[in-house]
Amino acid sequence: MNKNFETDCVIVGGGPAGMMTALLLLRNGVKVTVVEKHADFLRDFRGDTIHPSTQELLEELGLLNEFLARPHSDMERVTLSWYSTELVLADFSHLPTRRKTMTFMPQWDFLDLLADACSRHPGFRLLRSTRIDALSSEEGRIVGVTGTAPDGDMSIRGRLVIDASGRDSVVRAQAGLTPVGVAAAMDVLWFRLSKQPDEHYPFIQAGAGMIITIDRDDFFQIAHVIPAGSWNGSKDDIAQMKQRIAFIAPRMQEAVAPISAADVQVLNVRLERLREWSVDGLLCIGDAAHAMSPAGGVGINLAIQDAVATARILGPVLRSGTPSRADLRRVQRRRSWPARITQMVQRLLQEPLLSTHAPGTPLPLPLQLLRDHPASARLTGRFVGLGARPEHIH
């Protein structure tokens, strides 16, 4: 059965950028349809960090109490263990925000919160299990999308299409937008470790690659950072992974022993960005515009700040008209600089965190500076917690 919809704005992708943009446009009186290819938000190994700046936005939206009512954990300082040396990488305790902490919440809970808030607005439609197959255009301008829903073909017409579908965006490719690679020095291996009662690990452990440990109450979610292209899932790869983990974190050696290649998911990290974020009728934001490393969870923070800037700039236009290409370029001008700065910092940190160092060797220079000047962790806390250019609703 064919279904045809009309709306003011079509958003492709129901991740943090897409759902936050939808909510903010709805608050501007704009009708929004979000198209999500999955049936729900319940997927493992997604970014779970909710930064202080995002929590500040939730307070501005009147959603902070609802957010805090959901299962979460807080981290006021990000710490790193380099063999026997303990360092504070980022200190959020002095930020000018209501919540001076990075919060961990399963992304499906955070997205459910945003979807619930969107559903209170009459102009909202969320199409799940729906795949976008093509863009629709008239006289050189994109005017909507066509796709496949569970019950058949569908089409949506809108004054603007926003692509928030991530680093592997099909929509972006169909629009003829190709990202430029900046660097790809690492991949991330994601897997779960069993957890014993009262068992704890440092958040970040480094020395032969890097291990990030997220405590999920019932288990640990592990992100093991390795050099790019060094993983094929072979028996040798598994053996080397376990050897590296035992080298960095000897206490994990027993827990990691049962892990097989089938238990490991690989994120191929790409640092890339679009030269142009838009064509007439379509705008890319979030990872579709600038793919980040997962380091510090800053990709989510940037994506949400993209959403805020997009809604603030384009909301008044969409309420009564059609955004021009100049309007879309205003969003890029506002948000491209923070993306570039963040990618530059991530690129500079890759080498010292990925290289293998024998116990007792001097700390890499960035970590020496943090050790010798502890107050500098407030600066890194500001960069991670707020971003290069924080955004606000008004």
N, C-alpha and C positions, 0 to 999 in steps of 0.2 A: 504494500500500500504506500503510495506516495504522500508525503506530508510537506506542506509548504508553510513556512513561518515568516513573519515580519517582525522586526525589532529595530531599536535604534542602534545597538552595538552588539556585535557577535564577538565573543571571546572564546578562543580555541585554547583549551587547557585549563583544568580545574585545580592547578597547584596554587601555592601561596600568591604568586603574582596575579594569576587569573581571578582567584576568588576575592582578593583584596580590591582589585580594580573594579570588579563587579559591584561589590558592596559600596564603594565610594561613588561610583556613577549612579547607582540606584538612589543614594542619598541626595544626588543632584537632580533627581527627577527623570533620569534617563532609563529607558527600558533596555534590559540586558538579557541576552541568552548566552549561557556558558555551555560549551560542548566538551564533554569529557569522555575519552575513549574507554575508560574502565568502568566497571559496574559500581565501584565504591572507592573510598580513599584508603582502604585497608591494605597497604603494601609495605613490606619490610624494607629496611636499609634505605630510608629516605632521611633527609636532613631534619633533625629534631631540635635544633637550637633556635630559641626565640630570644632575640637580643633585647637589651634595655630600650633601644630606640623603638623597636616594634611594640614592646609593652607600653611605652609612652603613647604610641598611636592608639593602642587598644583603650587606654584611659581616655584619650580625646574622643573616642567613639562610644564611650560608655560601656565597653565590653570587658574591662579588666577584671571585674569581680567574677564574671562568668568564666573567663579564662582561668583564673586562679582556683575556681571550684573544680576544675578537671585535674586528673592525676598529673603531677609534675614534680620536678626536683630543681633546686636552685644551686647556682655556683657563683659565689661572689668574686672568686679569684680563679684564674686558670693556672694550674701548676704543671710543671714538667719535672720528671725525674731523669737525670742523665747519669746513669749508674748510681753512685752514692750522693750525687749533688742534686739538691732540690731547689728549684727556682720558681718564682712567680712570673709567668709570661704576661699576664694581663690582669689588672686590678680594676674592678668596676665600682668599688666602694665610694669613689669620689665623683661619680658622674652626676650631672645636673638633671637627674631623672627621678621619678617617684620610686621606681624599682631599680635598685643599683645591683642587679644580678643578671647573669645569663641563665635562662630557664630552659630545661629540657622537657619536652612534651612530645609524645608520638605525633608525627605529622598528621596522621588521620584524625586525631582529636582536635588539633588546631584547625584543620580544614572543615571538619564538622561544625566547629564553632562559627566560622565565617559563613558556611552554607546556611546554618540556622538563622544567622543575622540577615542574610540576603533574603531568605524566604518570608521575612516579615514585610517585604516590599511587594506591592502588587505587580510590578513590571518585571519580575524575575522569573526566569525559566532555566532549569538545569537539565540538560539532556545527557544522561549517562549511557554507557555502552554504545556510544555513537562515534563512528570513525569519519573523519573528514577525507573526502576523496579528491575534491577539486575546488578551486576558487571560481567564482562567477564574476564576469566582468562585462561592462558596457562602455563603449567608446573610450577604451583605455583605462577605465577606472574599475577597481575591485568593488563589487556591490554586494557580496555575500559569499556563501559557501554551499557546496552540495556534499552529501555524505550518505552513510548507511547506518540506520538505526536498527534496533532489534526487530522491529516490525516492518522494515522495508526502507526504500530510498527516502531521503528527505532533502529539503533545501531551505536555507535561511537567507533572507535578504535584510541588509542593514546599511546604515549610513557609514559605518566604520567596522572593519574587522581588526581585532587585536590578537596577535599571535603570542600567546604565553605558554606554548607547548614544549618549551625546553630546548636543550642543545641539539637534539636530533630531529628538529622540526621539519615536517614534510611541507607544511604550509609555506614556510620561509623559502624552501627550495622552489616550490611552485610559483612563487612571486619573483623568482630570479635573483634572490638575495643570497650571496655566498659569503660566509664568514672568512676572515683572515686569521690564520693561525699565529699565535704569539709564542707559545712554548708548550711542550708536553713532556715534562721530565719525570712524571710519576703516574703510577696507577694505584688504586686502592682495592685491597682484598677485604671483603665484608664477610663476617661469619659470627656465629654465636658460640659462647662458651658457657658450660654449666656453672652454676654458682652454689657455693656452700653457704650455710647460715653465717652471717656476720663476716663474710669474705669481702675484701675491698682491694682495689688496685689504684695507683695514681692515674689521673685522667690522661696524661700524656707521658709516655716512656720513649726514650730515644737513645741512639748510639749506633744501631745497625739498621737504618730505616727508622720507622716510627710506629708506635702502637697507641691508638686512642681507644679508651675503654669507657663505654657508656653503661651505667648501671641501670638495668631494666627491672630491678627488684627480684624477678624470678631467674634471670640470666644476665650475662654480660654480652653486649653487642660490641664487637671488636672491628676496628678499622685499622688495617695494617698497610702502611704506605711503603711502596716498593718502587724501584726504578721502572720507568715506562718500558713496556714491551718485554719485560722479563718473566711474564707468567703465561704459560700455555695450559696449565692444569694437569701436567704430567706427574708421575710418581716422584720424579726428581724435584719438580717444583714444590710439591707438598713437603718433601723431606727438607728442602732448603728453607721453606717458610718456617717449619717447626724449629729448625736449627737457629734461624735468625731470632725468632721469638724467645727461645730459651736463652740466647745470648743477651738480648735486651732485658728480658723479664724472667729470670730463672724460676720464679714462683709459678709461672704459667705453664711450665713444661709438661707437667702431668695433665693439666686440664686440656691442653691442645692436642695431646696424643691421639684421641679418637677421631680427629677431624679428617675428612676425606675431601677430594676435589669437588664432590657433589654438594658439600656443605658451604662452599665458597662462591660468592658472587664477586665479579670483577667490575669496577668502575674505571673505565679508561679516561683519565683526566685530560681535558683539553682546555687550554687557555686560548680563547679566540673571541673575536668580536666582529660585528658588521661595520663596514664603512658607512653604509646608509641603513638606518633602522626602518625605513618606510618606503613604500611606493604609494601612488595615489589610491586612497581607500583602505590601506593596510599599514599597521604599525606593529613592530616587534618590540617586546620588552622582556626583562628577565634574562634567563639563559638563552632564549632565542636570539637575543641581541648581543649578549656578552657572557659566554660560558666561563665559569670560575672553577678554580680548585676548591675542593671541599674544606680546605684548611680554615679553621675558625668558624665554619658555618656561615661565612660572610655572603655566600651566594644568595641565600634566602633573604638576608637583610637587604642586599642591593635590589633584589626582585621586588620586595615589598615597597621599598622607597621609590622604585620605578613606578609602581602602581599608584602611589600617592601623587607623584608629580603628574602622571598621565591624567588622573581624574581631576586634579586641580586645574590643569591647563585646558583639557578637552571637554570636561563636564559641561561648562556653560555653553560651549559651542554646540555640543550634541543635543542639548535640551531643545534647541529650536532650529538647528540647521545641520549642515554637513561640514566636517572639518576639511580644511584645505591642506595641501601638501606643506605649506608654510606652518600651519598649526602643528602638524605631526613633527616637523623638524624642530619646533620649539621644545618638544619633549626630549629629543636627542641632545640638543644643546644643553639642556638642564642636567641630563643624567650621564652623558658619555664621559665627562671628566672624572667623576667618582669611579666609574668602571675602570678607566685606564690606570688611575692611581692604585687601585686595589690590585689589579693584575700585575702591576710593576712590583709591588711589595711581595705578593705571593711568589713571583718569579725569583726575586732575590733570596727568599727564604728556602727555596727548594733544595739547593745544593748542600747547605750545612745540615739540614734535617734528614737528607737521604743518604749521605755518605756514611761509610762504616768507620768507626773509630774504636780503637782498642781501649779497654778500661785504663784510666790514668792519663790518657792524652789530654792536652789542653782543650777546654771548651771552645766551640766555634765562636768567632768574634761577637756576633749578635747576642749570644748567650752570656759571654763574658761581660758585656755592657750591662745586661740585666742583673747579673750577679753583683757587679761592683757598684751599680747605681740603682738600688731597688725602687726608688721613686719613679724611675722611667717606666715601670710597669703601669703607672697611671696613664702615661701617654699611649701605650699599646692598648690599654683598656678602653681609652676613648676612641681609638681608631677602630677596634673590633666592635665595641659596644654601640657606638653611634654611627660609624661610617664616615667617609670623607666629606659627605654633604648630607646631613640629616634632613629629612622632610617632615612637614607637619600638615595636618588636615587643612588648616586655614593659613 
